[in-house]
């Protein structure tokens, strides 16, 4: 499976799980603002997860390069 597809599916599943957990944690009765808050918090956490995964993989790719490619010419 392509790496980008795997990341998209994984982050999508994490988003759904975070939304479900947030809706269980929030006290009822739930109004429109409660759903917006749960979605916003889940979105922020998923974007931070995606940023972490991309920077971690980028750092690994840079560290595996030969020393000649590290120079900034």
N, CA, C and O atoms as a Maestro MAE file, in Angstrom:
{
 s_m_m2io_version
 :::
 2.0.0
}

f_m_ct {
 s_m_title
 :::
 protein
 m_atom[292] {
  # First column is atom index #
  i_m_mmod_type
  r_m_x_coord
  r_m_y_coord
  r_m_z_coord
  i_m_residue_number
  s_m_chain_name
  s_m_pdb_residue_name
  s_m_pdb_atom_name
  i_m_atomic_number
  :::
  1 25 0.843 -1.176 0.000 1 A "UNK " " N  " 7
  2 3 0.000 0.000 0.000 1 A "UNK " " CA " 6
  3 2 0.892 1.245 0.000 1 A "UNK " " C  " 6
  4 15 1.941 1.274 0.644 1 A "UNK " " O  " 8
  5 25 0.467 2.240 -0.715 2 A "UNK " " N  " 7
  6 3 1.203 3.488 -0.790 2 A "UNK " " CA " 6
  7 2 1.264 4.142 0.597 2 A "UNK " " C  " 6
  8 15 0.300 4.082 1.360 2 A "UNK " " O  " 8
  9 25 2.391 4.760 0.911 3 A "UNK " " N  " 7
  10 3 2.589 5.379 2.218 3 A "UNK " " CA " 6
  11 2 1.586 6.495 2.482 3 A "UNK " " C  " 6
  12 15 1.076 6.624 3.595 3 A "UNK " " O  " 8
  13 25 1.301 7.305 1.460 4 A "UNK " " N  " 7
  14 3 0.368 8.419 1.641 4 A "UNK " " CA " 6
  15 2 -1.051 7.930 1.898 4 A "UNK " " C  " 6
  16 15 -1.780 8.520 2.695 4 A "UNK " " O  " 8
  17 25 -1.443 6.854 1.226 5 A "UNK " " N  " 7
  18 3 -2.778 6.298 1.446 5 A "UNK " " CA " 6
  19 2 -2.876 5.730 2.863 5 A "UNK " " C  " 6
  20 15 -3.893 5.900 3.535 5 A "UNK " " O  " 8
  21 25 -1.827 5.065 3.307 6 A "UNK " " N  " 7
  22 3 -1.819 4.509 4.658 6 A "UNK " " CA " 6
  23 2 -1.899 5.621 5.707 6 A "UNK " " C  " 6
  24 15 -2.623 5.489 6.694 6 A "UNK " " O  " 8
  25 25 -1.162 6.712 5.498 7 A "UNK " " N  " 7
  26 3 -1.219 7.838 6.432 7 A "UNK " " CA " 6
  27 2 -2.607 8.463 6.448 7 A "UNK " " C  " 6
  28 15 -3.136 8.771 7.516 7 A "UNK " " O  " 8
  29 25 -3.199 8.651 5.275 8 A "UNK " " N  " 7
  30 3 -4.529 9.264 5.203 8 A "UNK " " CA " 6
  31 2 -5.573 8.393 5.901 8 A "UNK " " C  " 6
  32 15 -6.402 8.902 6.655 8 A "UNK " " O  " 8
  33 25 -5.534 7.092 5.653 9 A "UNK " " N  " 7
  34 3 -6.487 6.200 6.308 9 A "UNK " " CA " 6
  35 2 -6.271 6.152 7.819 9 A "UNK " " C  " 6
  36 15 -7.230 6.155 8.591 9 A "UNK " " O  " 8
  37 25 -5.014 6.107 8.232 10 A "UNK " " N  " 7
  38 3 -4.708 6.065 9.661 10 A "UNK " " CA " 6
  39 2 -5.150 7.318 10.383 10 A "UNK " " C  " 6
  40 15 -5.754 7.240 11.453 10 A "UNK " " O  " 8
  41 25 -4.855 8.478 9.807 11 A "UNK " " N  " 7
  42 3 -5.245 9.734 10.438 11 A "UNK " " CA " 6
  43 2 -6.769 9.879 10.417 11 A "UNK " " C  " 6
  44 15 -7.352 10.422 11.356 11 A "UNK " " O  " 8
  45 25 -7.411 9.399 9.357 12 A "UNK " " N  " 7
  46 3 -8.871 9.435 9.312 12 A "UNK " " CA " 6
  47 2 -9.499 8.599 10.414 12 A "UNK " " C  " 6
  48 15 -10.466 9.021 11.047 12 A "UNK " " O  " 8
  49 25 -8.947 7.410 10.642 13 A "UNK " " N  " 7
  50 3 -9.461 6.557 11.713 13 A "UNK " " CA " 6
  51 2 -9.201 7.168 13.094 13 A "UNK " " C  " 6
  52 15 -10.043 7.066 13.987 13 A "UNK " " O  " 8
  53 25 -8.045 7.796 13.267 14 A "UNK " " N  " 7
  54 3 -7.750 8.472 14.536 14 A "UNK " " CA " 6
  55 2 -8.723 9.625 14.744 14 A "UNK " " C  " 6
  56 15 -9.174 9.859 15.866 14 A "UNK " " O  " 8
  57 25 -9.052 10.353 13.667 15 A "UNK " " N  " 7
  58 3 -9.997 11.460 13.766 15 A "UNK " " CA " 6
  59 2 -11.370 10.963 14.221 15 A "UNK " " C  " 6
  60 15 -11.989 11.561 15.101 15 A "UNK " " O  " 8
  61 25 -11.836 9.887 13.631 16 A "UNK " " N  " 7
  62 3 -13.146 9.340 14.001 16 A "UNK " " CA " 6
  63 2 -13.140 8.888 15.458 16 A "UNK " " C  " 6
  64 15 -14.097 9.131 16.193 16 A "UNK " " O  " 8
  65 25 -12.065 8.233 15.870 17 A "UNK " " N  " 7
  66 3 -11.973 7.768 17.253 17 A "UNK " " CA " 6
  67 2 -11.931 8.945 18.229 17 A "UNK " " C  " 6
  68 15 -12.586 8.908 19.271 17 A "UNK " " O  " 8
  69 25 -11.166 9.990 17.899 18 A "UNK " " N  " 7
  70 3 -11.094 11.157 18.774 18 A "UNK " " CA " 6
  71 2 -12.438 11.861 18.876 18 A "UNK " " C  " 6
  72 15 -12.826 12.300 19.959 18 A "UNK " " O  " 8
  73 25 -13.153 11.972 17.762 19 A "UNK " " N  " 7
  74 3 -14.490 12.580 17.802 19 A "UNK " " CA " 6
  75 2 -15.423 11.782 18.708 19 A "UNK " " C  " 6
  76 15 -16.159 12.357 19.509 19 A "UNK " " O  " 8
  77 25 -15.390 10.472 18.581 20 A "UNK " " N  " 7
  78 3 -16.253 9.632 19.409 20 A "UNK " " CA " 6
  79 2 -15.919 9.786 20.889 20 A "UNK " " C  " 6
  80 15 -16.820 9.879 21.721 20 A "UNK " " O  " 8
  81 25 -14.644 9.813 21.217 21 A "UNK " " N  " 7
  82 3 -14.225 9.967 22.613 21 A "UNK " " CA " 6
  83 2 -14.633 11.337 23.141 21 A "UNK " " C  " 6
  84 15 -15.122 11.458 24.264 21 A "UNK " " O  " 8
  85 25 -14.430 12.368 22.324 22 A "UNK " " N  " 7
  86 3 -14.795 13.721 22.760 22 A "UNK " " CA " 6
  87 2 -16.302 13.833 23.008 22 A "UNK " " C  " 6
  88 15 -16.721 14.479 23.968 22 A "UNK " " O  " 8
  89 25 -17.105 13.220 22.167 23 A "UNK " " N  " 7
  90 3 -18.554 13.294 22.349 23 A "UNK " " CA " 6
  91 2 -19.010 12.509 23.579 23 A "UNK " " C  " 6
  92 15 -20.033 12.841 24.178 23 A "UNK " " O  " 8
  93 25 -18.259 11.467 23.963 24 A "UNK " " N  " 7
  94 3 -18.588 10.733 25.181 24 A "UNK " " CA " 6
  95 2 -18.174 11.521 26.427 24 A "UNK " " C  " 6
  96 15 -18.826 11.436 27.467 24 A "UNK " " O  " 8
  97 25 -17.081 12.290 26.311 25 A "UNK " " N  " 7
  98 3 -16.577 13.042 27.458 25 A "UNK " " CA " 6
  99 2 -17.434 14.270 27.746 25 A "UNK " " C  " 6
  100 15 -17.667 14.604 28.907 25 A "UNK " " O  " 8
  101 25 -17.907 14.947 26.690 26 A "UNK " " N  " 7
  102 3 -18.691 16.166 26.885 26 A "UNK " " CA " 6
  103 2 -20.013 15.845 27.575 26 A "UNK " " C  " 6
  104 15 -20.684 14.870 27.237 26 A "UNK " " O  " 8
  105 25 -20.379 16.687 28.552 27 A "UNK " " N  " 7
  106 3 -21.652 16.433 29.244 27 A "UNK " " CA " 6
  107 2 -22.844 16.770 28.349 27 A "UNK " " C  " 6
  108 15 -22.778 17.695 27.539 27 A "UNK " " O  " 8
  109 25 -23.909 16.030 28.498 28 A "UNK " " N  " 7
  110 3 -25.102 16.253 27.679 28 A "UNK " " CA " 6
  111 2 -26.023 17.262 28.327 28 A "UNK " " C  " 6
  112 15 -25.783 17.628 29.477 28 A "UNK " " O  " 8
  113 25 -27.023 17.715 27.686 29 A "UNK " " N  " 7
  114 3 -27.374 17.490 26.283 29 A "UNK " " CA " 6
  115 2 -26.436 18.263 25.363 29 A "UNK " " C  " 6
  116 15 -26.023 19.383 25.662 29 A "UNK " " O  " 8
  117 25 -26.115 17.639 24.243 30 A "UNK " " N  " 7
  118 3 -25.162 18.233 23.317 30 A "UNK " " CA " 6
  119 2 -25.865 19.173 22.348 30 A "UNK " " C  " 6
  120 15 -26.902 18.842 21.772 30 A "UNK " " O  " 8
  121 25 -25.280 20.341 22.186 31 A "UNK " " N  " 7
  122 3 -25.792 21.313 21.235 31 A "UNK " " CA " 6
  123 2 -24.852 21.434 20.059 31 A "UNK " " C  " 6
  124 15 -23.831 20.749 20.013 31 A "UNK " " O  " 8
  125 25 -25.173 22.292 19.108 32 A "UNK " " N  " 7
  126 3 -24.314 22.463 17.926 32 A "UNK " " CA " 6
  127 2 -22.890 22.907 18.272 32 A "UNK " " C  " 6
  128 15 -21.935 22.496 17.612 32 A "UNK " " O  " 8
  129 25 -22.745 23.741 19.298 33 A "UNK " " N  " 7
  130 3 -21.402 24.208 19.683 33 A "UNK " " CA " 6
  131 2 -20.558 23.073 20.252 33 A "UNK " " C  " 6
  132 15 -19.340 23.050 20.074 33 A "UNK " " O  " 8
  133 25 -21.198 22.144 20.929 34 A "UNK " " N  " 7
  134 3 -20.467 20.995 21.480 34 A "UNK " " CA " 6
  135 2 -19.880 20.133 20.363 34 A "UNK " " C  " 6
  136 15 -18.742 19.672 20.456 34 A "UNK " " O  " 8
  137 25 -20.667 19.920 19.306 35 A "UNK " " N  " 7
  138 3 -20.169 19.154 18.163 35 A "UNK " " CA " 6
  139 2 -19.026 19.893 17.469 35 A "UNK " " C  " 6
  140 15 -18.066 19.273 17.013 35 A "UNK " " O  " 8
  141 25 -19.134 21.226 17.392 36 A "UNK " " N  " 7
  142 3 -18.081 22.023 16.772 36 A "UNK " " CA " 6
  143 2 -16.784 21.945 17.586 36 A "UNK " " C  " 6
  144 15 -15.697 21.829 17.019 36 A "UNK " " O  " 8
  145 25 -16.903 22.006 18.896 37 A "UNK " " N  " 7
  146 3 -15.725 21.924 19.762 37 A "UNK " " CA " 6
  147 2 -15.071 20.552 19.646 37 A "UNK " " C  " 6
  148 15 -13.848 20.456 19.546 37 A "UNK " " O  " 8
  149 25 -15.867 19.498 19.658 38 A "UNK " " N  " 7
  150 3 -15.319 18.140 19.535 38 A "UNK " " CA " 6
  151 2 -14.607 17.972 18.197 38 A "UNK " " C  " 6
  152 15 -13.523 17.392 18.142 38 A "UNK " " O  " 8
  153 25 -15.198 18.469 17.131 39 A "UNK " " N  " 7
  154 3 -14.571 18.377 15.814 39 A "UNK " " CA " 6
  155 2 -13.308 19.212 15.714 39 A "UNK " " C  " 6
  156 15 -12.328 18.786 15.103 39 A "UNK " " O  " 8
  157 25 -13.322 20.402 16.309 40 A "UNK " " N  " 7
  158 3 -12.148 21.277 16.253 40 A "UNK " " CA " 6
  159 2 -10.970 20.674 17.016 40 A "UNK " " C  " 6
  160 15 -9.841 20.677 16.526 40 A "UNK " " O  " 8
  161 25 -11.234 20.164 18.201 41 A "UNK " " N  " 7
  162 3 -10.156 19.556 18.994 41 A "UNK " " CA " 6
  163 2 -9.613 18.316 18.288 41 A "UNK " " C  " 6
  164 15 -8.402 18.098 18.260 41 A "UNK " " O  " 8
  165 25 -10.493 17.512 17.723 42 A "UNK " " N  " 7
  166 3 -10.047 16.317 16.999 42 A "UNK " " CA " 6
  167 2 -9.226 16.694 15.773 42 A "UNK " " C  " 6
  168 15 -8.235 16.031 15.464 42 A "UNK " " O  " 8
  169 25 -9.625 17.747 15.077 43 A "UNK " " N  " 7
  170 3 -8.889 18.200 13.905 43 A "UNK " " CA " 6
  171 2 -7.498 18.681 14.278 43 A "UNK " " C  " 6
  172 15 -6.523 18.337 13.609 43 A "UNK " " O  " 8
  173 25 -7.395 19.472 15.337 44 A "UNK " " N  " 7
  174 3 -6.089 19.982 15.777 44 A "UNK " " CA " 6
  175 2 -5.166 18.824 16.158 44 A "UNK " " C  " 6
  176 15 -3.997 18.811 15.774 44 A "UNK " " O  " 8
  177 25 -5.683 17.860 16.904 45 A "UNK " " N  " 7
  178 3 -4.847 16.735 17.325 45 A "UNK " " CA " 6
  179 2 -4.412 15.879 16.140 45 A "UNK " " C  " 6
  180 15 -3.278 15.401 16.108 45 A "UNK " " O  " 8
  181 25 -5.292 15.682 15.172 46 A "UNK " " N  " 7
  182 3 -4.924 14.894 13.994 46 A "UNK " " CA " 6
  183 2 -3.904 15.618 13.133 46 A "UNK " " C  " 6
  184 15 -3.001 14.986 12.585 46 A "UNK " " O  " 8
  185 25 -4.030 16.927 13.005 47 A "UNK " " N  " 7
  186 3 -3.040 17.690 12.238 47 A "UNK " " CA " 6
  187 2 -1.676 17.665 12.927 47 A "UNK " " C  " 6
  188 15 -0.645 17.581 12.259 47 A "UNK " " O  " 8
  189 25 -1.667 17.737 14.249 48 A "UNK " " N  " 7
  190 3 -0.392 17.631 14.976 48 A "UNK " " CA " 6
  191 2 0.221 16.243 14.802 48 A "UNK " " C  " 6
  192 15 1.436 16.119 14.653 48 A "UNK " " O  " 8
  193 25 -0.600 15.213 14.820 49 A "UNK " " N  " 7
  194 3 -0.116 13.850 14.576 49 A "UNK " " CA " 6
  195 2 0.470 13.729 13.179 49 A "UNK " " C  " 6
  196 15 1.539 13.144 13.005 49 A "UNK " " O  " 8
  197 25 -0.214 14.272 12.187 50 A "UNK " " N  " 7
  198 3 0.271 14.215 10.814 50 A "UNK " " CA " 6
  199 2 1.585 14.984 10.656 50 A "UNK " " C  " 6
  200 15 2.498 14.521 9.973 50 A "UNK " " O  " 8
  201 25 1.681 16.156 11.285 51 A "UNK " " N  " 7
  202 3 2.927 16.925 11.248 51 A "UNK " " CA " 6
  203 2 4.072 16.139 11.878 51 A "UNK " " C  " 6
  204 15 5.181 16.118 11.344 51 A "UNK " " O  " 8
  205 25 3.806 15.496 13.008 52 A "UNK " " N  " 7
  206 3 4.833 14.691 13.666 52 A "UNK " " CA " 6
  207 2 5.296 13.543 12.769 52 A "UNK " " C  " 6
  208 15 6.494 13.291 12.642 52 A "UNK " " O  " 8
  209 25 4.342 12.853 12.152 53 A "UNK " " N  " 7
  210 3 4.708 11.719 11.301 53 A "UNK " " CA " 6
  211 2 5.523 12.163 10.088 53 A "UNK " " C  " 6
  212 15 6.487 11.494 9.715 53 A "UNK " " O  " 8
  213 25 5.152 13.275 9.474 54 A "UNK " " N  " 7
  214 3 5.903 13.756 8.315 54 A "UNK " " CA " 6
  215 2 7.300 14.234 8.701 54 A "UNK " " C  " 6
  216 15 8.260 13.940 7.989 54 A "UNK " " O  " 8
  217 25 7.442 14.963 9.809 55 A "UNK " " N  " 7
  218 3 8.760 15.460 10.206 55 A "UNK " " CA " 6
  219 2 9.656 14.325 10.680 55 A "UNK " " C  " 6
  220 15 10.868 14.358 10.466 55 A "UNK " " O  " 8
  221 25 9.074 13.329 11.318 56 A "UNK " " N  " 7
  222 3 9.867 12.176 11.772 56 A "UNK " " CA " 6
  223 2 10.427 11.418 10.579 56 A "UNK " " C  " 6
  224 15 11.597 11.034 10.573 56 A "UNK " " O  " 8
  225 25 9.587 11.203 9.563 57 A "UNK " " N  " 7
  226 3 10.046 10.486 8.371 57 A "UNK " " CA " 6
  227 2 11.037 11.313 7.574 57 A "UNK " " C  " 6
  228 15 11.968 10.760 6.990 57 A "UNK " " O  " 8
  229 25 10.856 12.626 7.537 58 A "UNK " " N  " 7
  230 3 11.788 13.492 6.819 58 A "UNK " " CA " 6
  231 2 13.150 13.501 7.501 58 A "UNK " " C  " 6
  232 15 14.183 13.496 6.830 58 A "UNK " " O  " 8
  233 25 13.157 13.513 8.827 59 A "UNK " " N  " 7
  234 3 14.418 13.503 9.557 59 A "UNK " " CA " 6
  235 2 15.163 12.193 9.325 59 A "UNK " " C  " 6
  236 15 16.389 12.186 9.215 59 A "UNK " " O  " 8
  237 25 14.436 11.095 9.251 60 A "UNK " " N  " 7
  238 3 15.083 9.804 8.985 60 A "UNK " " CA " 6
  239 2 15.681 9.778 7.580 60 A "UNK " " C  " 6
  240 15 16.773 9.248 7.380 60 A "UNK " " O  " 8
  241 25 14.966 10.350 6.606 61 A "UNK " " N  " 7
  242 3 15.456 10.363 5.233 61 A "UNK " " CA " 6
  243 2 16.702 11.234 5.103 61 A "UNK " " C  " 6
  244 15 17.627 10.882 4.370 61 A "UNK " " O  " 8
  245 25 16.736 12.356 5.801 62 A "UNK " " N  " 7
  246 3 17.906 13.247 5.738 62 A "UNK " " CA " 6
  247 2 19.105 12.596 6.413 62 A "UNK " " C  " 6
  248 15 20.227 12.709 5.919 62 A "UNK " " O  " 8
  249 25 18.885 11.917 7.536 63 A "UNK " " N  " 7
  250 3 20.010 11.325 8.250 63 A "UNK " " CA " 6
  251 2 20.597 10.129 7.507 63 A "UNK " " C  " 6
  252 15 21.736 9.750 7.779 63 A "UNK " " O  " 8
  253 25 19.860 9.523 6.578 64 A "UNK " " N  " 7
  254 3 20.368 8.374 5.829 64 A "UNK " " CA " 6
  255 2 21.168 8.791 4.591 64 A "UNK " " C  " 6
  256 15 21.778 7.943 3.940 64 A "UNK " " O  " 8
  257 25 21.174 10.081 4.260 65 A "UNK " " N  " 7
  258 3 21.913 10.541 3.091 65 A "UNK " " CA " 6
  259 2 23.414 10.438 3.337 65 A "UNK " " C  " 6
  260 15 23.872 10.523 4.477 65 A "UNK " " O  " 8
  261 25 24.169 10.256 2.273 66 A "UNK " " N  " 7
  262 3 25.632 10.271 2.420 66 A "UNK " " CA " 6
  263 2 26.109 11.660 2.860 66 A "UNK " " C  " 6
  264 15 25.417 12.647 2.613 66 A "UNK " " O  " 8
  265 25 27.266 11.754 3.499 67 A "UNK " " N  " 7
  266 3 27.762 13.037 4.004 67 A "UNK " " CA " 6
  267 2 27.922 14.101 2.901 67 A "UNK " " C  " 6
  268 15 27.814 15.292 3.193 67 A "UNK " " O  " 8
  269 25 28.167 13.717 1.689 68 A "UNK " " N  " 7
  270 3 28.374 14.704 0.622 68 A "UNK " " CA " 6
  271 2 27.094 15.469 0.317 68 A "UNK " " C  " 6
  272 15 27.170 16.596 -0.171 68 A "UNK " " O  " 8
  273 25 25.935 14.908 0.581 69 A "UNK " " N  " 7
  274 3 24.678 15.574 0.274 69 A "UNK " " CA " 6
  275 2 24.212 16.507 1.400 69 A "UNK " " C  " 6
  276 15 23.250 17.251 1.214 69 A "UNK " " O  " 8
  277 25 24.872 16.481 2.558 70 A "UNK " " N  " 7
  278 3 24.486 17.342 3.675 70 A "UNK " " CA " 6
  279 2 24.978 18.769 3.497 70 A "UNK " " C  " 6
  280 15 24.458 19.679 4.142 70 A "UNK " " O  " 8
  281 25 25.958 18.987 2.646 71 A "UNK " " N  " 7
  282 3 26.526 20.331 2.523 71 A "UNK " " CA " 6
  283 2 25.538 21.263 1.845 71 A "UNK " " C  " 6
  284 15 24.789 20.850 0.959 71 A "UNK " " O  " 8
  285 25 25.538 22.526 2.266 72 A "UNK " " N  " 7
  286 3 24.635 23.543 1.744 72 A "UNK " " CA " 6
  287 2 25.391 24.411 0.728 72 A "UNK " " C  " 6
  288 15 25.758 25.542 1.043 72 A "UNK " " O  " 8
  289 25 25.626 23.897 -0.481 73 A "UNK " " N  " 7
  290 3 26.340 24.670 -1.511 73 A "UNK " " CA " 6
  291 2 25.391 25.311 -2.459 73 A "UNK " " C  " 6
  292 15 25.816 25.998 -3.387 73 A "UNK " " O  " 8
  :::
 }
 m_bond[291] {
  # First column is bond index #
  i_m_from
  i_m_to
  i_m_order
  :::
  1 1 2 1
  2 2 3 1
  3 3 4 2
  4 3 5 1
  5 5 6 1
  6 6 7 1
  7 7 8 2
  8 7 9 1
  9 9 10 1
  10 10 11 1
  11 11 12 2
  12 11 13 1
  13 13 14 1
  14 14 15 1
  15 15 16 2
  16 15 17 1
  17 17 18 1
  18 18 19 1
  19 19 20 2
  20 19 21 1
  21 21 22 1
  22 22 23 1
  23 23 24 2
  24 23 25 1
  25 25 26 1
  26 26 27 1
  27 27 28 2
  28 27 29 1
  29 29 30 1
  30 30 31 1
  31 31 32 2
  32 31 33 1
  33 33 34 1
  34 34 35 1
  35 35 36 2
  36 35 37 1
  37 37 38 1
  38 38 39 1
  39 39 40 2
  40 39 41 1
  41 41 42 1
  42 42 43 1
  43 43 44 2
  44 43 45 1
  45 45 46 1
  46 46 47 1
  47 47 48 2
  48 47 49 1
  49 49 50 1
  50 50 51 1
  51 51 52 2
  52 51 53 1
  53 53 54 1
  54 54 55 1
  55 55 56 2
  56 55 57 1
  57 57 58 1
  58 58 59 1
  59 59 60 2
  60 59 61 1
  61 61 62 1
  62 62 63 1
  63 63 64 2
  64 63 65 1
  65 65 66 1
  66 66 67 1
  67 67 68 2
  68 67 69 1
  69 69 70 1
  70 70 71 1
  71 71 72 2
  72 71 73 1
  73 73 74 1
  74 74 75 1
  75 75 76 2
  76 75 77 1
  77 77 78 1
  78 78 79 1
  79 79 80 2
  80 79 81 1
  81 81 82 1
  82 82 83 1
  83 83 84 2
  84 83 85 1
  85 85 86 1
  86 86 87 1
  87 87 88 2
  88 87 89 1
  89 89 90 1
  90 90 91 1
  91 91 92 2
  92 91 93 1
  93 93 94 1
  94 94 95 1
  95 95 96 2
  96 95 97 1
  97 97 98 1
  98 98 99 1
  99 99 100 2
  100 99 101 1
  101 101 102 1
  102 102 103 1
  103 103 104 2
  104 103 105 1
  105 105 106 1
  106 106 107 1
  107 107 108 2
  108 107 109 1
  109 109 110 1
  110 110 111 1
  111 111 112 2
  112 111 113 1
  113 113 114 1
  114 114 115 1
  115 115 116 2
  116 115 117 1
  117 117 118 1
  118 118 119 1
  119 119 120 2
  120 119 121 1
  121 121 122 1
  122 122 123 1
  123 123 124 2
  124 123 125 1
  125 125 126 1
  126 126 127 1
  127 127 128 2
  128 127 129 1
  129 129 130 1
  130 130 131 1
  131 131 132 2
  132 131 133 1
  133 133 134 1
  134 134 135 1
  135 135 136 2
  136 135 137 1
  137 137 138 1
  138 138 139 1
  139 139 140 2
  140 139 141 1
  141 141 142 1
  142 142 143 1
  143 143 144 2
  144 143 145 1
  145 145 146 1
  146 146 147 1
  147 147 148 2
  148 147 149 1
  149 149 150 1
  150 150 151 1
  151 151 152 2
  152 151 153 1
  153 153 154 1
  154 154 155 1
  155 155 156 2
  156 155 157 1
  157 157 158 1
  158 158 159 1
  159 159 160 2
  160 159 161 1
  161 161 162 1
  162 162 163 1
  163 163 164 2
  164 163 165 1
  165 165 166 1
  166 166 167 1
  167 167 168 2
  168 167 169 1
  169 169 170 1
  170 170 171 1
  171 171 172 2
  172 171 173 1
  173 173 174 1
  174 174 175 1
  175 175 176 2
  176 175 177 1
  177 177 178 1
  178 178 179 1
  179 179 180 2
  180 179 181 1
  181 181 182 1
  182 182 183 1
  183 183 184 2
  184 183 185 1
  185 185 186 1
  186 186 187 1
  187 187 188 2
  188 187 189 1
  189 189 190 1
  190 190 191 1
  191 191 192 2
  192 191 193 1
  193 193 194 1
  194 194 195 1
  195 195 196 2
  196 195 197 1
  197 197 198 1
  198 198 199 1
  199 199 200 2
  200 199 201 1
  201 201 202 1
  202 202 203 1
  203 203 204 2
  204 203 205 1
  205 205 206 1
  206 206 207 1
  207 207 208 2
  208 207 209 1
  209 209 210 1
  210 210 211 1
  211 211 212 2
  212 211 213 1
  213 213 214 1
  214 214 215 1
  215 215 216 2
  216 215 217 1
  217 217 218 1
  218 218 219 1
  219 219 220 2
  220 219 221 1
  221 221 222 1
  222 222 223 1
  223 223 224 2
  224 223 225 1
  225 225 226 1
  226 226 227 1
  227 227 228 2
  228 227 229 1
  229 229 230 1
  230 230 231 1
  231 231 232 2
  232 231 233 1
  233 233 234 1
  234 234 235 1
  235 235 236 2
  236 235 237 1
  237 237 238 1
  238 238 239 1
  239 239 240 2
  240 239 241 1
  241 241 242 1
  242 242 243 1
  243 243 244 2
  244 243 245 1
  245 245 246 1
  246 246 247 1
  247 247 248 2
  248 247 249 1
  249 249 250 1
  250 250 251 1
  251 251 252 2
  252 251 253 1
  253 253 254 1
  254 254 255 1
  255 255 256 2
  256 255 257 1
  257 257 258 1
  258 258 259 1
  259 259 260 2
  260 259 261 1
  261 261 262 1
  262 262 263 1
  263 263 264 2
  264 263 265 1
  265 265 266 1
  266 266 267 1
  267 267 268 2
  268 267 269 1
  269 269 270 1
  270 270 271 1
  271 271 272 2
  272 271 273 1
  273 273 274 1
  274 274 275 1
  275 275 276 2
  276 275 277 1
  277 277 278 1
  278 278 279 1
  279 279 280 2
  280 279 281 1
  281 281 282 1
  282 282 283 1
  283 283 284 2
  284 283 285 1
  285 285 286 1
  286 286 287 1
  287 287 288 2
  288 287 289 1
  289 289 290 1
  290 290 291 1
  291 291 292 2
  :::
 }
}
